[in-house]
Amino acid sequence: MDLSPIWLTLKLAGITTAMLIVIGVPFAWWLSRGKTFFKIIIEAIITMPLVLPPSVLGFYLLLAFSPQHGIGKWLHDSFDVQFVFSFQGLVLASVIYSMPFMVGPVKSALQQLPASLAEASYTLGKSPWQTFKSVLLPNIKPSLLTAIVLTFAHTLGEFGVVLMIGGNIPGVTRVASIAVYDSVEKMDYASANNYSLILFSITFVLVISVFVFNKYQAKSPLG
């Protein structure tokens, strides 16, 4: 059994999750601070991957970043960067596709915190960023962990988006979900079962870990 699709999938999920922690968590905080029409539009765009068929999103990303069109042509001509049929393209597609799984839970948790927490921090001279980092984030640890695990697990199972923009290049873009599909196409059900079982086991352990952590936090006096 070729384990390279599993390692590539774990690498993709890890990089995507790390990038979304850096990008998505502060973005969720920004969205949670008041409602404007502009923020509603941005939030709607971020949420679209939840309802759009993955192949539709993948198709438009393929068009946008193709070396023959638009942004992709500019990137290729100016910087010799190509996202289509590359691992970088998988990361880009995964960040966009998994964004709502990071932003949604964090934003909801921040909105449920009492306003007095931030106000008390401001009266002590803390800046909005210091308040977010030192006061608000520690109070949403269960939701933050849930968002991280959901993002990681969701990236593990991506198929349509990564197939459209990355194709099926062994060692480069052939992640586990594509390996499952490829094995079924070849009627190699043993390999398909092995890949599927590994993905199922990893995801199951992650989800169980979140439930155990959240249960512990609920019982803890400091939780």
C-alpha positions in Angstrom: 0.0 0.0 0.0 1.3 3.4 -1.0 1.2 5.6 2.1 2.3 8.8 0.3 -1.4 10.0 -0.2 -1.9 9.7 3.6 1.2 11.7 4.4 0.3 14.3 1.8 -3.2 14.6 3.2 -1.9 15.1 6.7 0.6 17.7 5.5 -2.1 19.5 3.6 -4.5 19.5 6.6 -1.8 20.7 9.0 -0.7 23.6 6.8 -4.3 24.6 6.0 -5.2 24.5 9.7 -2.2 26.5 10.7 -2.8 29.1 8.1 -6.5 29.4 9.1 -5.5 29.8 12.8 -3.4 32.8 11.7 -5.9 34.2 9.2 -9.3 32.9 10.3 -9.3 33.6 14.0 -8.5 37.3 13.8 -10.9 37.5 10.9 -13.6 35.9 13.1 -12.9 38.5 15.8 -13.3 41.3 13.3 -16.6 39.9 12.0 -17.9 39.6 15.6 -17.3 43.3 16.4 -20.6 44.8 15.2 -22.7 44.4 12.1 -22.3 46.4 8.9 -23.6 45.7 5.4 -20.0 45.2 4.3 -19.3 42.6 7.0 -22.5 40.8 6.0 -21.4 40.5 2.4 -17.9 39.3 3.5 -19.5 36.7 5.9 -21.8 35.5 3.1 -18.8 35.0 0.8 -16.9 33.1 3.5 -20.0 30.9 4.1 -20.5 30.0 0.5 -18.3 26.9 0.5 -20.7 25.3 3.0 -23.5 25.4 0.4 -21.8 25.4 -2.9 -21.0 22.0 -4.6 -17.2 21.5 -4.2 -16.9 21.0 -8.0 -18.3 24.5 -8.6 -15.9 26.2 -6.2 -13.0 24.1 -7.7 -14.0 25.0 -11.2 -14.0 28.8 -10.5 -10.6 28.4 -8.7 -9.3 26.5 -11.7 -10.4 29.3 -14.0 -9.1 32.1 -11.7 -5.7 30.6 -11.2 -5.1 29.0 -14.5 -1.9 30.2 -16.2 -4.0 31.3 -19.2 -6.5 33.5 -17.3 -6.8 36.3 -14.9 -4.9 36.2 -11.6 -3.2 32.9 -12.5 -1.8 34.4 -15.7 -0.6 37.5 -13.8 1.1 35.3 -11.1 2.7 33.1 -13.7 4.0 35.9 -15.9 5.1 38.2 -13.1 6.4 35.7 -10.5 6.5 32.3 -12.3 4.1 31.0 -9.7 1.5 28.4 -10.7 -1.3 27.2 -8.4 -3.1 24.9 -10.8 -1.9 21.2 -10.5 0.5 22.0 -7.6 0.6 21.4 -3.9 0.4 25.2 -3.4 -2.9 25.1 -5.3 -4.2 22.5 -2.9 -3.3 24.7 0.1 -5.0 27.7 -1.5 -8.1 25.8 -2.3 -8.2 24.2 1.1 -7.8 27.5 2.9 -10.8 28.9 1.0 -12.9 25.8 1.3 -12.3 25.2 5.0 -12.5 28.9 6.0 -16.1 28.7 7.4 -15.2 25.8 9.6 -12.6 28.0 11.4 -14.4 31.3 11.3 -17.9 30.2 12.2 -17.4 28.5 15.6 -14.9 31.2 16.7 -17.1 34.1 15.7 -20.2 32.6 17.4 -18.2 32.0 20.6 -16.8 35.5 20.7 -20.3 37.0 20.2 -21.6 35.0 23.2 -19.0 36.4 25.6 -20.3 39.1 27.9 -19.4 42.6 26.7 -18.2 43.4 30.3 -15.0 41.2 29.7 -13.8 43.5 26.9 -14.9 46.6 28.6 -13.0 45.7 31.8 -9.9 45.1 29.8 -10.2 48.5 28.0 -10.5 50.3 31.3 -7.2 48.7 32.4 -5.6 50.3 29.3 -5.4 47.2 27.1 -5.7 47.7 23.3 -8.4 45.9 21.3 -5.7 43.4 20.1 -4.3 42.8 23.6 -7.9 42.3 24.8 -8.6 39.8 22.1 -5.4 37.8 22.6 -5.2 37.8 26.4 -8.8 38.0 27.5 -11.2 36.8 24.8 -9.3 33.9 23.3 -8.7 32.2 26.6 -12.4 32.3 27.3 -13.4 30.5 24.1 -10.9 27.6 24.3 -13.5 24.8 23.7 -14.9 26.6 20.6 -11.4 27.3 19.3 -10.4 23.7 19.7 -13.6 22.6 17.9 -12.9 25.0 15.1 -9.3 23.7 14.7 -10.4 20.1 14.7 -13.3 20.7 12.3 -10.9 22.5 9.9 -8.3 19.7 10.1 -10.9 16.9 9.7 -12.7 18.7 6.9 -9.5 19.2 5.0 -8.7 15.4 5.4 -11.9 14.6 3.5 -11.8 17.2 0.7 -12.3 15.7 -2.8 -14.1 17.8 -5.4 -12.1 21.0 -4.8 -8.7 19.4 -4.6 -9.4 17.2 -7.6 -10.4 20.2 -9.8 -7.4 22.4 -9.0 -4.8 19.8 -8.2 -5.7 16.8 -10.4 -4.3 13.4 -9.5 -0.5 13.7 -9.6 1.3 11.0 -7.4 3.4 12.6 -4.7 2.2 16.1 -5.5 -1.6 16.4 -5.4 -2.8 12.8 -5.0 -4.3 13.1 -1.5 -6.1 10.2 0.3 -9.6 11.0 -0.8 -8.5 11.0 -4.5 -6.5 7.8 -3.8 -9.8 6.2 -2.6 -11.6 7.3 -5.7 -8.7 6.1 -8.0 -8.6 2.7 -6.3 -12.4 2.2 -6.7 -12.0 3.2 -10.4 -9.4 0.4 -10.8 -11.7 -1.9 -8.8 -8.9 -2.2 -6.2 -11.3 -2.3 -3.2 -8.7 -3.5 -0.8 -6.6 -0.3 -1.2 -9.7 1.8 -1.2 -10.7 0.2 2.1 -7.3 0.8 3.6 -7.2 4.5 2.7 -10.8 4.9 3.9 -10.2 3.1 7.2 -7.1 5.3 7.9 -9.1 8.5 7.2 -12.0 7.3 9.3 -9.8 6.3 12.2 -8.0 9.7 12.3 -11.2 11.7 12.0 -12.9 9.6 14.7 -10.0 10.1 17.2 -10.0 13.8 16.5 -13.8 14.1 17.1 -13.7 12.0 20.3 -10.8 14.1 21.6 -12.9 17.3 21.2 -15.8 15.8 23.0 -13.6 14.6 25.9 -11.8 18.0 26.1 -15.1 19.9 26.1 -16.6 17.6 28.8 -13.5 18.1 31.0 -13.6 21.9 30.5 -17.3 21.9 31.5 -16.5 20.1 34.7 -13.4 22.1 35.5 -13.9 25.0 38.0 -11.7 27.1 35.7 -13.5 26.0 32.5 
